Amino acid sequence: MNSRETTQAEIDVVVLWSDERLMPLSLGKCGVMHCGKNQPCYLYSIRGNPLPSMESFKDLGVQRSCDDSYAARRCHQAPVSS
C-alpha cells in the first residue's frame, strides 16, 4: 500500500506532466475514491486545491463504485447517421 506522501507525489507528477504539455487537468473532473475496509481516507490535492471524495463515478457508460465491481450501464447513445 502506498503512503499518502507517495500517492500525492504521484499526483503531482501527473499534474506537472499535463501542465508541461499545455493540457491542464480539469479540477471539476477529478476526485478520489477510497475503496477497501482498511483504506485510509487521506486528503489529496491538485495545485493546493483539495480533491473531493467520491462514492462512485461513471466513465464511458460504466458505473464504478467501492461497494461493487464494474457494472455495465447504458448511456444515451447518439443516433448513427447513414
Sequence and secondary structure as in RCSB ss.txt:
>XXXX:A:sequence
MNSRETTQAEIDVVVLWSDERLMPLSLGKCGVMHCGKNQPCYLYSIRGNPLPSMESFKDLGVQRSCDDSYAARRC
HQAPVSS
>XXXX:A:secstr
   HHHHHHHHHHHHHHHHHTT    GGG  B   STT      EETTEE  B SEEEETTEEEETTEEEEE   
       
